[in-house]
Amino acid sequence: MKKLLLLLIVLIGAPVFAQKVEVQALQSFSTLEPSKTLTVGLLEDFYVDEELVAPCGMAMTGLVFDIRDPKRLKRDAGFSFVPQYYIDCDGKKIYIKKQYYAKYGKALDKSKLAKSAALSAANQLIFSGFSYAAATIEGVAKNEEGNRLKSGAQALYESTPLSYANKGEDLELEKGDVFVLKFKNKKGEEEDD
């Protein structure tokens, strides 16, 4: 029991580094024909262990690797990223000495999150098919297919678990697109100077 308690204390007390940094693409990027490097603009400060690595507003360039193809269950394509350097206000390249690994993530859409939460609550409180009815009505109102019946049926299908049989999409970033890099530090790995 004492060993288990000690192990639990060590695991809880062990520092783990992970940070999501919102960035903006400064060049186009596609998982269909990926480039080896990617330059992004930092939309927030990039900190590691309470130490500033790169300040907000800087252009950071890194290596792109581990390009993931889209898969079933609506899993979109993605990539991993290792920052190499950023350009400071004086135009100097500031090399990042440690290797920080990041994965691509979509920027959080707060309006979709709020809508999803409201529909989930309505599903529980009003009746279990409420979110399907709301999706159908929204599809009919938006009329994205040029035919209200078809638009409603498409919106209904997209809101059901059946739509998860679809394959995800390839990633196409245009210059100016905002997304998130989810950073993690591999223990003990540092770049050689």
Secondary structure, 3 states (H helix, E strand, C coil): CHHHHHHHHHHHHCCCCEEEEEEEECCCEECCCCCCEEEEEECCCEEECCEEEECCCCEEEEEEEEEECCEECCECCEEEEEEEEEECCCCCEEECCEEEEEEEEECCCHHHHHHHHHHHHHHHHCCCCHHHHHHHHHHHHHCCCCCHHHHHHHHHHHHCHHHHHCECCCCEECCCCEEEEEEEEEEEEECCC
